Amino acid sequence: MGIPPDGGDTDRSSRNRLNERMAPLFSGDTLFDRIARAVCRAGCLPRKELYEAWEVARRVHRRFRGGRMVDLASGHGLAAQILLILDRELREAVAVDRRIPESAARLAKELESEWPALQGRVTFREMELQELPLSHDDLVVSVHACGGLTDLVLERAVAARCRVAVLPCCHDVKNADDGGLNGWLDGPLAVDVTRAAYLRSHGYRVYTQTIPGDITPKNRLLLGEPMPPSSPRPSP
């Protein structure tokens, strides 16, 4: 599943909302095209968010399988639903945000019309991100949780000893921990490197990737999984 073409309009970073008129741009038979057409029918998501969710979900799927998927700062919960489509081993998904958009139900309905197996497996919870209990077999994902919310997601995953994947954005370089690296690295990069070091210092195996930069310049994907107790802890 490579980077899909997008018809005549190649601006994958566009914040314009996809709608039914744009469905012919995704006329292929690929899984991505089917998901994109459902998003177009729902008419509630910018093109950029479709590509972000797709690129994050497929990279997470390559690394982690099974358990319960928890989408923190979920918005419409598209990343959660794509992961359920990709991974039949996932039991369910919980999409959590301080405010769930009213149109999230419309998007879920369109996706369920294509993938009936999604019915009853996605739950939307409107609450603070720290309120949902987590367990060790959860897979916690957060796509562009702004500023310090990314750190909250990482802290919650570490406390539960569960797998985690974050695509940070809106770095608060004045208040975030940059590990003292801002003399060598630009502020946002120093913050993200320090986040990776945080996971390693808590016994996590860390994987660093990027999604395509033409979708978003905030494209660093940080993944971590707790190492077994018998494994040697990585050096700080």
C-alpha positions as MATLAB code, in Angstrom:
seq = 'MGIPPDGGDTDRSSRNRLNERMAPLFSGDTLFDRIARAVCRAGCLPRKELYEAWEVARRVHRRFRGGRMVDLASGHGLAAQILLILDRELREAVAVDRRIPESAARLAKELESEWPALQGRVTFREMELQELPLSHDDLVVSVHACGGLTDLVLERAVAARCRVAVLPCCHDVKNADDGGLNGWLDGPLAVDVTRAAYLRSHGYRVYTQTIPGDITPKNRLLLGEPMPPSSPRPSP';
ca = [
       0.000    0.000    0.000;
       2.102    2.854   -1.294;
       1.384    6.564   -1.323;
      -1.835    6.802   -3.337;
      -2.253    9.207   -6.254;
      -4.928   11.788   -5.868;
      -6.155   12.551   -9.372;
      -5.440   16.016  -10.715;
      -5.266   17.666   -7.298;
      -2.035   16.652   -5.624;
      -2.150   18.960   -2.603;
      -2.354   16.408    0.187;
      -1.861   19.148    2.791;
      -5.059   20.946    1.800;
      -7.351   21.950    4.649;
     -10.328   22.068    2.279;
     -13.076   19.716    3.344;
     -13.585   16.625    1.225;
     -17.102   16.131   -0.150;
     -19.009   13.901   -2.553;
     -17.961   15.952   -5.591;
     -14.373   14.954   -4.876;
     -15.058   11.212   -4.669;
     -14.062   10.670   -8.352;
     -10.521   11.688   -7.383;
     -10.363    8.391   -5.470;
     -11.822    6.061   -8.090;
      -9.329    3.208   -7.699;
      -9.791   -0.189   -6.108;
      -7.249    0.249   -3.312;
      -8.168    0.191    0.356;
      -7.145    3.824    0.614;
      -9.492    4.804   -2.211;
     -12.417    3.030   -0.527;
     -11.711    4.813    2.750;
     -11.311    8.152    0.950;
     -14.658    7.770   -0.833;
     -16.368    7.099    2.502;
     -14.731   10.240    3.921;
     -15.937   12.202    0.897;
     -19.508   11.000    1.418;
     -19.349   12.062    5.078;
     -18.258   15.548    4.000;
     -16.697   16.536    7.305;
     -12.903   16.115    7.108;
     -10.136   18.129    5.452;
      -8.060   16.252    2.895;
      -4.992   16.710    5.133;
      -6.575   14.779    8.013;
      -7.457   11.862    5.741;
      -3.852   11.477    4.643;
      -2.448   11.987    8.142;
      -4.705    9.311    9.622;
      -3.953    6.896    6.777;
      -0.175    7.305    6.896;
      -0.029    7.013   10.685;
      -2.399    4.043   10.859;
      -0.591    1.943    8.291;
       2.793    2.534    9.935;
       1.400    1.652   13.350;
      -0.169   -1.477   11.854;
       3.178   -2.639   10.513;
       4.668   -2.491   13.999;
       1.858   -3.352   16.453;
      -1.060   -5.788   16.307;
      -3.997   -6.735   18.496;
      -5.349   -5.547   21.843;
      -7.614   -2.549   22.338;
      -6.933    0.569   20.297;
      -7.242    3.877   22.181;
      -7.243    7.056   20.087;
      -6.486    9.997   22.395;
      -7.291   13.525   21.164;
      -9.165   11.613   18.490;
     -11.270   14.246   16.767;
     -13.434   12.251   14.337;
     -11.643    9.024   15.262;
     -10.555    8.250   11.698;
      -7.183    6.807   12.737;
      -8.932    4.422   15.135;
     -11.331    3.216   12.486;
      -8.639    2.760    9.857;
      -6.634    0.651   12.305;
      -9.683   -1.530   12.949;
     -10.022   -2.024    9.199;
      -6.340   -2.903    8.846;
      -6.014   -5.141   11.914;
      -8.577   -7.864   12.507;
      -6.769   -8.751   15.738;
      -7.862   -5.490   17.374;
     -10.839   -6.166   19.640;
     -12.229   -2.664   19.677;
     -11.359    1.008   19.525;
     -12.116    3.838   21.931;
     -11.906    7.394   20.571;
     -11.433    9.967   23.326;
     -11.469   13.734   23.098;
     -12.529   16.709   25.189;
     -15.109   17.406   22.495;
     -16.248   14.866   19.922;
     -17.450   16.576   16.719;
     -21.126   15.987   15.951;
     -20.100   14.870   12.460;
     -18.056   11.970   13.898;
     -21.214    9.842   13.897;
     -21.778   10.601   10.206;
     -18.235    9.540    9.327;
     -18.579    6.360   11.382;
     -21.834    5.520    9.587;
     -20.222    5.896    6.151;
     -17.288    3.703    7.135;
     -19.622    1.093    8.609;
     -21.548    0.991    5.331;
     -18.329   -0.196    3.653;
     -17.052   -2.312    6.548;
     -19.994   -3.713    8.543;
     -17.524   -5.406   10.906;
     -16.873   -1.951   12.402;
     -20.356   -1.842   13.903;
     -20.272   -1.960   17.687;
     -16.461   -1.936   17.820;
     -15.877    1.847   17.997;
     -16.861    3.848   21.071;
     -16.625    7.631   21.287;
     -16.004    9.076   24.758;
     -16.150   12.805   25.410;
     -13.881   13.309   28.421;
     -10.491   14.559   29.533;
      -7.637   12.467   28.155;
      -6.455   11.427   31.610;
      -9.847   10.026   32.648;
     -10.006    6.844   30.558;
      -8.364    3.886   32.355;
      -5.635    2.201   30.301;
      -4.264   -1.336   30.507;
      -1.049   -3.010   29.417;
      -2.536   -4.574   26.259;
      -3.832   -1.253   24.905;
      -2.434    0.404   21.811;
      -2.521    4.163   22.398;
      -2.348    6.381   19.317;
      -2.548   10.151   19.060;
      -2.374   12.074   15.789;
      -1.380   15.706   16.311;
      -2.277   16.132   19.973;
      -1.328   19.773   20.410;
       1.643   20.800   22.521;
       1.731   19.300   25.988;
      -1.124   16.901   25.204;
       1.427   14.704   23.427;
       3.442   14.512   26.654;
       0.290   13.593   28.560;
      -0.365   10.756   26.095;
       3.186    9.452   26.539;
       2.989    9.701   30.325;
      -0.302    7.804   30.404;
       1.063    5.053   28.147;
       4.197    4.672   30.264;
       2.145    4.466   33.464;
       0.049    1.658   31.939;
       3.078   -0.025   30.286;
       1.281   -0.152   26.947;
       2.263    0.448   23.338;
       2.105    4.007   22.071;
       2.407    6.014   18.857;
       2.275    9.804   18.614;
       2.570   12.334   15.807;
       3.375   15.537   17.756;
       2.446   19.049   16.662;
       2.209   22.636   17.956;
       5.326   22.271   20.107;
       5.334   24.570   23.120;
       9.085   25.201   23.030;
       8.947   27.725   25.886;
       7.504   25.281   28.397;
       8.293   21.808   27.011;
      11.273   19.729   28.099;
      13.906   20.021   25.373;
      16.540   18.017   27.251;
      18.968   20.922   27.040;
      19.429   20.166   23.333;
      18.262   23.490   21.947;
      21.867   24.569   21.435;
      22.268   21.843   18.811;
      18.758   21.227   17.520;
      15.860   23.471   16.640;
      13.240   23.691   19.382;
      10.573   21.259   18.131;
      13.152   18.631   17.180;
      14.850   18.940   20.580;
      11.475   18.394   22.268;
      10.728   15.284   20.180;
      14.200   13.809   20.731;
      13.687   14.306   24.458;
      10.326   12.520   24.199;
      12.047    9.543   22.584;
      14.646    9.578   25.363;
      11.829    9.669   27.926;
      10.387    6.446   26.550;
      13.812    4.771   26.459;
      14.539    5.776   30.036;
      11.338    3.998   31.084;
      12.277    0.709   29.480;
      10.669    1.222   26.084;
      11.948    0.112   22.714;
      11.664    3.185   20.498;
      11.009    3.451   16.773;
      11.238    6.759   14.930;
       9.678    7.305   11.530;
       8.215   10.094    9.435;
       5.120   10.424    7.316;
       5.467   12.293    3.985;
       6.376   15.929    4.461;
       4.041   17.130    1.715;
       1.117   16.209    3.995;
       2.404   18.067    7.059;
       5.741   19.499    8.190;
       4.901   18.108   11.664;
       5.610   14.636   10.364;
       7.739   12.899   13.032;
       6.106    9.673   14.199;
       7.316    8.289   17.541;
       6.423    4.703   18.437;
       7.301    2.786   21.586;
       6.654   -0.579   23.176;
       7.618   -1.715   26.682;
      10.423   -4.245   26.712;
       9.991   -7.481   28.690;
      11.301   -7.248   32.270;
      14.159   -9.603   31.425;
      15.419   -7.394   28.620;
      18.293   -5.047   29.405;
      17.143   -1.464   29.733;
      18.597    0.840   27.055;
      21.221    3.308   28.170;
      19.881    6.844   28.595;
];
